[in-house]
Amino acid sequence: MDKFAAFGKNISSTFNSTVSPFAQRSQQYLKEQFGGADEKTELPVDYIELEKRVDALKQVHQKLLAVTSQYSNEAYDYPPNIRESFTDLGRSISEKVTLLSHAKNTSEAQAAITAPPSAKPQPKTFNHAIARASLASSQMLQQTNTTGAEDPLASALEKYALAEEKVGEARLAQDHAIQSRFLAGWTTTLNTNIQFATKARKAVENSRLLLDSTKTAKKSQVIGRGMNPDDETALGEEARAEIEAKEDDFVSHVEEAQGVMKNVLDTPEPLRNLADLIAAQLEYHKKAYEILSELAPEVDQLQVDQESSYRKSREGA
């Protein structure tokens, strides 16, 4: 480790004004990394606190986006264990029910279920999958029913299929709203606003490295002349002017970065986007509740009627 420190202290001791700013910053950075830097200007406490808050805000955006980005994936809740055919995904539940309503016999009903696909495949969501399974099940019962009477379970399954399709469509509407009003906003904040702050902070770091490398270079020149490097009068007027110019540049970059970071932290956009996310979820659950609330009494009535018929048949027996 001592060798590394010695290496850092010996980097460019003869460095002068002809060295490019990039080279100066690089040399200063290496010396700091290897523990050989004599100069390192401290950043203001307020500035450091702003940096911590911006870093936290960045992590918050990254963490939430890592989860909510699933709203961009239509099939995020689609069961991985089921296998649906091209025919299964060909037409919507409502289209199939309409076709079935015109079927006069079992063959026509089967043709309605396997009708040629429409232009767009049906969505792969959990609710749509339930809807397709329910309608297919309803038709199995209907096709094997030879009593001539309506099968109450088949009827309930068809109603359930239509309701689940509506719930699935509401979920897709929720996802679209979240994509446009939350994901887009938080992605912009992360990739634009926070990135602006990152660039401003980088400018501060570059300015600080350049200031400290200049101080080191000028002190090295003073030492080379056998003078005390801590004696400001040992520095020539030109050297002092150059250091002061670098200090002014550093202060300017710090103030600019503080302004950018405060703006990033104070903007209401992330909270507004979060409110939009909640509103989209609320609207979806509200619609799902309304759809299922309308369905439940109908299925309950079918169940009550079937129980009544069952009891009468048992009593007659």
Contacts in CASP RR format, 6 or more apart in sequence:
PFRMAT RR
TARGET T0000
AUTHOR 0000-0000-0000
METHOD contacts of the structure
MODEL  1
MDKFAAFGKNISSTFNSTVSPFAQRSQQYLKEQFGGADEKTELPVDYIEL
EKRVDALKQVHQKLLAVTSQYSNEAYDYPPNIRESFTDLGRSISEKVTLL
SHAKNTSEAQAAITAPPSAKPQPKTFNHAIARASLASSQMLQQTNTTGAE
DPLASALEKYALAEEKVGEARLAQDHAIQSRFLAGWTTTLNTNIQFATKA
RKAVENSRLLLDSTKTAKKSQVIGRGMNPDDETALGEEARAEIEAKEDDF
VSHVEEAQGVMKNVLDTPEPLRNLADLIAAQLEYHKKAYEILSELAPEVD
QLQVDQESSYRKSREGA
4 34 0 8 1.000
4 35 0 8 1.000
5 34 0 8 1.000
5 35 0 8 1.000
5 36 0 8 1.000
7 34 0 8 1.000
8 30 0 8 1.000
8 31 0 8 1.000
8 34 0 8 1.000
8 35 0 8 1.000
8 36 0 8 1.000
8 37 0 8 1.000
9 31 0 8 1.000
9 36 0 8 1.000
9 38 0 8 1.000
11 27 0 8 1.000
11 30 0 8 1.000
11 31 0 8 1.000
12 19 0 8 1.000
12 27 0 8 1.000
12 217 0 8 1.000
13 220 0 8 1.000
14 220 0 8 1.000
15 24 0 8 1.000
15 27 0 8 1.000
15 213 0 8 1.000
15 216 0 8 1.000
15 217 0 8 1.000
15 220 0 8 1.000
16 217 0 8 1.000
16 221 0 8 1.000
17 217 0 8 1.000
17 242 0 8 1.000
19 27 0 8 1.000
21 206 0 8 1.000
21 210 0 8 1.000
24 209 0 8 1.000
24 210 0 8 1.000
24 213 0 8 1.000
24 214 0 8 1.000
24 217 0 8 1.000
25 206 0 8 1.000
25 209 0 8 1.000
25 210 0 8 1.000
25 213 0 8 1.000
27 213 0 8 1.000
28 37 0 8 1.000
28 39 0 8 1.000
28 209 0 8 1.000
28 210 0 8 1.000
28 212 0 8 1.000
28 213 0 8 1.000
28 216 0 8 1.000
29 209 0 8 1.000
31 37 0 8 1.000
31 216 0 8 1.000
32 40 0 8 1.000
37 212 0 8 1.000
37 216 0 8 1.000
38 216 0 8 1.000
38 219 0 8 1.000
39 212 0 8 1.000
39 213 0 8 1.000
39 215 0 8 1.000
39 216 0 8 1.000
39 219 0 8 1.000
40 212 0 8 1.000
41 208 0 8 1.000
41 211 0 8 1.000
41 212 0 8 1.000
41 250 0 8 1.000
43 204 0 8 1.000
43 208 0 8 1.000
43 254 0 8 1.000
44 254 0 8 1.000
46 258 0 8 1.000
47 204 0 8 1.000
47 254 0 8 1.000
47 257 0 8 1.000
47 258 0 8 1.000
50 257 0 8 1.000
50 258 0 8 1.000
50 261 0 8 1.000
50 262 0 8 1.000
50 265 0 8 1.000
51 201 0 8 1.000
51 261 0 8 1.000
53 261 0 8 1.000
53 265 0 8 1.000
54 194 0 8 1.000
54 197 0 8 1.000
54 201 0 8 1.000
54 261 0 8 1.000
54 264 0 8 1.000
54 265 0 8 1.000
57 194 0 8 1.000
57 264 0 8 1.000
57 265 0 8 1.000
57 270 0 8 1.000
58 190 0 8 1.000
58 194 0 8 1.000
61 186 0 8 1.000
61 189 0 8 1.000
61 190 0 8 1.000
61 194 0 8 1.000
61 270 0 8 1.000
62 190 0 8 1.000
64 186 0 8 1.000
65 183 0 8 1.000
65 186 0 8 1.000
65 187 0 8 1.000
65 190 0 8 1.000
68 178 0 8 1.000
68 182 0 8 1.000
68 183 0 8 1.000
68 186 0 8 1.000
68 277 0 8 1.000
69 183 0 8 1.000
70 76 0 8 1.000
71 174 0 8 1.000
71 175 0 8 1.000
71 178 0 8 1.000
71 179 0 8 1.000
71 182 0 8 1.000
71 183 0 8 1.000
72 175 0 8 1.000
72 179 0 8 1.000
72 183 0 8 1.000
74 123 0 8 1.000
74 124 0 8 1.000
74 125 0 8 1.000
74 172 0 8 1.000
74 175 0 8 1.000
75 124 0 8 1.000
75 125 0 8 1.000
77 125 0 8 1.000
77 126 0 8 1.000
78 124 0 8 1.000
78 125 0 8 1.000
78 126 0 8 1.000
78 129 0 8 1.000
79 126 0 8 1.000
79 129 0 8 1.000
82 129 0 8 1.000
82 133 0 8 1.000
84 124 0 8 1.000
84 129 0 8 1.000
84 132 0 8 1.000
86 117 0 8 1.000
86 121 0 8 1.000
87 114 0 8 1.000
87 117 0 8 1.000
88 122 0 8 1.000
88 132 0 8 1.000
88 136 0 8 1.000
89 117 0 8 1.000
89 121 0 8 1.000
89 122 0 8 1.000
89 124 0 8 1.000
89 132 0 8 1.000
90 115 0 8 1.000
90 116 0 8 1.000
90 117 0 8 1.000
90 118 0 8 1.000
90 121 0 8 1.000
90 122 0 8 1.000
91 99 0 8 1.000
91 115 0 8 1.000
91 117 0 8 1.000
91 118 0 8 1.000
91 122 0 8 1.000
92 118 0 8 1.000
92 122 0 8 1.000
92 165 0 8 1.000
93 128 0 8 1.000
93 131 0 8 1.000
93 132 0 8 1.000
93 135 0 8 1.000
93 161 0 8 1.000
93 162 0 8 1.000
93 164 0 8 1.000
93 165 0 8 1.000
94 162 0 8 1.000
94 165 0 8 1.000
95 115 0 8 1.000
95 118 0 8 1.000
96 112 0 8 1.000
96 113 0 8 1.000
96 115 0 8 1.000
96 135 0 8 1.000
97 135 0 8 1.000
97 158 0 8 1.000
97 161 0 8 1.000
97 162 0 8 1.000
99 112 0 8 1.000
99 115 0 8 1.000
100 109 0 8 1.000
100 112 0 8 1.000
100 113 0 8 1.000
100 139 0 8 1.000
102 108 0 8 1.000
102 112 0 8 1.000
103 109 0 8 1.000
103 111 0 8 1.000
103 112 0 8 1.000
106 143 0 8 1.000
109 139 0 8 1.000
109 142 0 8 1.000
109 143 0 8 1.000
110 139 0 8 1.000
110 143 0 8 1.000
113 135 0 8 1.000
113 136 0 8 1.000
113 139 0 8 1.000
122 128 0 8 1.000
122 132 0 8 1.000
123 168 0 8 1.000
123 172 0 8 1.000
125 168 0 8 1.000
125 171 0 8 1.000
125 172 0 8 1.000
127 164 0 8 1.000
127 165 0 8 1.000
127 167 0 8 1.000
127 168 0 8 1.000
127 171 0 8 1.000
128 164 0 8 1.000
128 165 0 8 1.000
128 168 0 8 1.000
130 160 0 8 1.000
130 161 0 8 1.000
130 164 0 8 1.000
131 160 0 8 1.000
131 161 0 8 1.000
131 162 0 8 1.000
131 163 0 8 1.000
131 164 0 8 1.000
131 165 0 8 1.000
131 168 0 8 1.000
132 161 0 8 1.000
134 157 0 8 1.000
134 158 0 8 1.000
134 160 0 8 1.000
134 161 0 8 1.000
134 164 0 8 1.000
135 157 0 8 1.000
135 158 0 8 1.000
135 161 0 8 1.000
137 154 0 8 1.000
137 157 0 8 1.000
138 154 0 8 1.000
138 155 0 8 1.000
138 157 0 8 1.000
138 158 0 8 1.000
138 161 0 8 1.000
139 154 0 8 1.000
141 151 0 8 1.000
141 153 0 8 1.000
141 154 0 8 1.000
141 157 0 8 1.000
142 151 0 8 1.000
142 154 0 8 1.000
145 151 0 8 1.000
145 154 0 8 1.000
152 302 0 8 1.000
152 303 0 8 1.000
152 305 0 8 1.000
152 306 0 8 1.000
153 306 0 8 1.000
155 302 0 8 1.000
156 298 0 8 1.000
156 299 0 8 1.000
156 302 0 8 1.000
156 303 0 8 1.000
159 295 0 8 1.000
159 298 0 8 1.000
159 299 0 8 1.000
160 295 0 8 1.000
160 299 0 8 1.000
163 291 0 8 1.000
163 292 0 8 1.000
163 294 0 8 1.000
163 295 0 8 1.000
166 287 0 8 1.000
166 291 0 8 1.000
167 287 0 8 1.000
167 288 0 8 1.000
167 291 0 8 1.000
167 292 0 8 1.000
170 283 0 8 1.000
170 284 0 8 1.000
170 287 0 8 1.000
170 288 0 8 1.000
170 291 0 8 1.000
171 284 0 8 1.000
171 288 0 8 1.000
173 283 0 8 1.000
173 284 0 8 1.000
173 287 0 8 1.000
174 280 0 8 1.000
174 281 0 8 1.000
174 283 0 8 1.000
174 284 0 8 1.000
177 276 0 8 1.000
177 279 0 8 1.000
177 280 0 8 1.000
177 283 0 8 1.000
178 276 0 8 1.000
178 277 0 8 1.000
178 280 0 8 1.000
178 281 0 8 1.000
181 273 0 8 1.000
181 276 0 8 1.000
181 277 0 8 1.000
181 280 0 8 1.000
182 273 0 8 1.000
182 274 0 8 1.000
182 276 0 8 1.000
182 277 0 8 1.000
182 280 0 8 1.000
185 269 0 8 1.000
185 270 0 8 1.000
185 273 0 8 1.000
186 270 0 8 1.000
186 273 0 8 1.000
189 264 0 8 1.000
189 267 0 8 1.000
189 269 0 8 1.000
189 270 0 8 1.000
189 273 0 8 1.000
193 263 0 8 1.000
193 264 0 8 1.000
193 267 0 8 1.000
193 269 0 8 1.000
194 264 0 8 1.000
196 260 0 8 1.000
196 264 0 8 1.000
197 257 0 8 1.000
197 260 0 8 1.000
197 261 0 8 1.000
197 264 0 8 1.000
200 253 0 8 1.000
200 256 0 8 1.000
200 257 0 8 1.000
200 260 0 8 1.000
200 261 0 8 1.000
201 257 0 8 1.000
201 261 0 8 1.000
203 253 0 8 1.000
203 256 0 8 1.000
203 257 0 8 1.000
204 250 0 8 1.000
204 253 0 8 1.000
204 254 0 8 1.000
204 257 0 8 1.000
206 253 0 8 1.000
207 246 0 8 1.000
207 249 0 8 1.000
207 250 0 8 1.000
207 252 0 8 1.000
207 253 0 8 1.000
207 254 0 8 1.000
208 250 0 8 1.000
210 246 0 8 1.000
210 249 0 8 1.000
210 250 0 8 1.000
211 243 0 8 1.000
211 246 0 8 1.000
211 247 0 8 1.000
211 249 0 8 1.000
211 250 0 8 1.000
214 242 0 8 1.000
214 243 0 8 1.000
214 246 0 8 1.000
215 243 0 8 1.000
215 246 0 8 1.000
218 235 0 8 1.000
218 239 0 8 1.000
218 242 0 8 1.000
218 243 0 8 1.000
219 229 0 8 1.000
220 229 0 8 1.000
221 239 0 8 1.000
222 228 0 8 1.000
222 229 0 8 1.000
222 231 0 8 1.000
222 234 0 8 1.000
222 235 0 8 1.000
223 229 0 8 1.000
225 234 0 8 1.000
227 234 0 8 1.000
228 234 0 8 1.000
232 240 0 8 1.000
235 243 0 8 1.000
END
